[in-house]
């Protein structure tokens, strides 16, 4: 029975480390997904094809979902700023990305094609910065995962 308890304690410590690490790596995955989707959006804008609603509807991804949420809020009568804020709500805890997306989305529906290209470049630089920050957190996540396993191992040895 003691062995089972020690094994459960080890598993719990390891699981806590993995869960905390996963939260830190989720930000990096989100930022990379946004960068990829923004690149495709930028290419479509540069090619001169489609309107914003068409571009938002034709792709599946976080950026397209945010753009669709923004356009839906505008169609419901929200102001540009409120629609941008509502679209960015799901990015809790990622203030750098949220600020960049708010700036990108505010006034987007009335922007000219050349302004869209400039906006995508600005958002891309914000996402570059956010990716650098997220990579640092992801490195910390590896340390947290290993620390959970080591803490579990240490406790198991002490209790054995």
N, C-alpha and C positions, 0 to 999 in steps of 0.2 A: 504494500500500500504506500509505503514511503517513496518507493521508486516512481510510482505513478504520480504522486504529488510533486515530486521533483521534476519529472518530465513535463507535467502541466505548467509548472512555474517557469521552466526554461522556454516552453512554447509560448507562454504569455509574454515574456520579455522579448522574445524574438519577434512576435507578432506586433507588439507595440512599436518596436524599432522600424519594422517594415511599413506599418501604417503611417507613422510620422514621416518616414522617408518618401512614401508615395505622395503625400500632400505637397511636399516640396518639389518633386519632379513633375507634378501635374501642371504647375505654372509654366515650366519649360515646354511641355507638350502643347499647351494652349498658345503660347507665343509663336512657336514654330508653325502651328496650324494656321494661325492668323497671317503669318508672313507668306506662307505658301498660297493661301487664298488671295491675299492682296496682290501677289505677283500675277496670278491668273487674271484678276480683275483689271490690273494695270495693262496687261497685254491686250485684253478685250477693249479697253478704252482707247488705247493707242491705235488699235486697228480700226477704230471708228464704228464699231458695230454695236447695236442694241441700245436700249434705254435702260435706266436704272432698275425699274421693276423687272425687266426681262433678265438683266444680269443677276439680280438677286434670286430670281426663281430658277434659273437654269443650273445652278451649282448647289451641291450639298457640302456644307462646311460651316464652321463657326462664323467666319466673316460674312457669308451669305445670309446666315440666320440673323446676325446683327443688322445687316443692311435691310433685310425684309422686315424686321421688327421696327426699325426706324421709319420705313416707308408706310407700314401699317399705322404707326402712331400719327404720322402726318395725315393720313387719310381719315383718321378719327378726329382730326381737328386740333391736335397738339401743335404748339409752336415748334420751330426748328430746334431750339435749345432743349425744350422739354422732351421732344422726340429722341434727340440724341442721348439725353440722360436716361430715358427709359430703355433704349436699346443697349446701353452700357451697364445696366443694372446687374446682369448675370456675371459680370467680371469682378466679383467681390474680392478684395484683397490684392488686386493688381492695379494699383493706382497709376503707375506709369502708363500702362496700356489703356486704362480707362480715360485718362486725360488726353492721350493722343487720339483715341477714337472719338471722344466728344468733340475735339477740335476738327477732326476729319469730317464728321457727320453734320456738324452745325453749318447750315447753309448749303449742304450738298445737293439738295433737290433742284436748286436754282443755279448751280454752278455751270459755267461753260466747260467744254471739253478740255481746253488748255488748263483751266483751273483744276479740273479733276486730276490731270497728270501731275500738277504741282502738289495737290493734296496727297496723292498716293506716295509721292517722293518724301514728303514730310512725315507721313505716317510710317513709312518704311524706316526712316532714321530713328523714329521713336521705338519701333519694334526691335531694331538692332540694339539699342540701349537696353531695352527690357530683356532681350535674349541674353545679353551679357550678365545682367543681374540674375536672371533665372538659372544660368549655367553655374554661377557661384553657389546658388541655393542647392542645385542638383548635386554639386560636389559635397556640400554639407549633408545632403540626404544619404549619400553612401556611408558617411561617417556615422550617422544616426542609425542606419540599418546594422552596421557592424557592431556599434555600441550596444544595441539591443541584444544581439546574439552573445556578445561577450559578457554583458551583465547577467544574462540567463545562465551562461556557463559558470560564471563566478558564484552565483547563488547556488547553483546545483552542486558545485564542489564543496561550498561551505556547509550545505545541509546534508551532504552525503555522509 
